[in-house]
Amino acid sequence: MELTPIQTFVIALLFRISVPILLFVVVLYFYKKKGNNKKK
């Protein structure tokens, strides 16, 4: 499958946007889990 430069650019852009958001969500999730465990 051939990718045009524009498609490659869009995919790279989506990656750069989605990866930090995913990391942020995962960190928040673990932080909340730790917080709940400390309260108990």
ABEGO torsion letter per residue (X at the ends): XBBBAAAAAAAAAAAAAAAAAAAAAAAAAAAAAAAAAAAX
